Amino acid sequence: MIRQILSKYNPRTLKIKQRLLLAHKAIEKPKSVIFFTTHKCASSFMTQFFMMVANDSDYKIVDYASSIWGLGDALDIGSTYEPFLENNYDRLYFQTGEIYTPQRHPIHFPGIENFKHIFFLRDPRDVLVSAFYSFGFSHVLPQNTSAKNTFLQEREKMQQGSIDDYVKKAATEWILPLYQQYQDLRESSNANLYLSYDLFNTNLPNFIDELSHFLNFTPTEKKIQKVIKANSKGISSEESPSKHRRSGKSGQFQEKLLPATVTYLNELLGDTLTYWKFEI
């Protein structure tokens, strides 16, 4: 339709008119969403869910993390890609029609509060345990040479130490800042939804209902059952450090960590645990 309208105009002004028409059309699209989450937080299920949304709505799914990973040395921006996204936000983030997922670290840029925010978070103590097994043993290596070298150096340090040593260090270095910045983003956003990993594990239909309602999206019952069935294969009773997909249980930090380490984490993360409604 836009192409037919533009065909009668002078080529010198064509691009400007095309830009105006596309901007007007974008108004009709739903408000864009940034999906904030953490590592080891039902990423396979969420990928399936958002694919379903994209197929049956006006949303387009944009996964910058996977694309940057896949570009390898063709995009050499360091092991942390958030600064690149923030510096180029005006070319990478549009206020309507897109879902940016998964965003596993906070990002900040002018106007981000006008995007809809979804926070899907797991108990940070469980995230620390899963991170130890994932980053230390099973996670796929980055394709970018510089990032891979950094990753392997960190992996070697993790394998030489204990899980308790790792979680106490990581809790201060990145987990506490991560959840605190997510709190700031949530409180400054104009529209947001918080969903816990515990809700996902205990009441998946309700989880899907809340998520769909926030997106103004109504999935068919057949497709809901399809994503639920796919997820039922994702949680296993098997436990192995070398498996990238582990049990997915909540509260596993109580089994994996020394009591003194749990006490340390509870004191360090107390306010954060309370804010995000995780039991201490």
Buried (B, 14 or more C-beta within 10 A) or exposed (E): EEEEEBEEEEEEEEEEBBEEBEEEEEEEBBBBBBBBBBBBBBBEBBBBBBEBBBEEBBBEBBBBBEEBBEEBEEEEBEEEBBEBBBEEBEEBBBBBBBBBBBBBBBBEBEEBEEBBBBBBBBBBBBBBBBBBBBBBBBBEEBBBEEBBEBBEEBBEEBEEEEBBBBBBBBBEEBBBEBBBBBBEBBEEBEEBBBBBBBBBBEEBEEBBEBBBEBBEBEBEEEBBEBBBEEBEEEBEEEEEEEBEBBBBBBEBBEEBBEEEBBEBBEEBBEEBBEBBEBEE
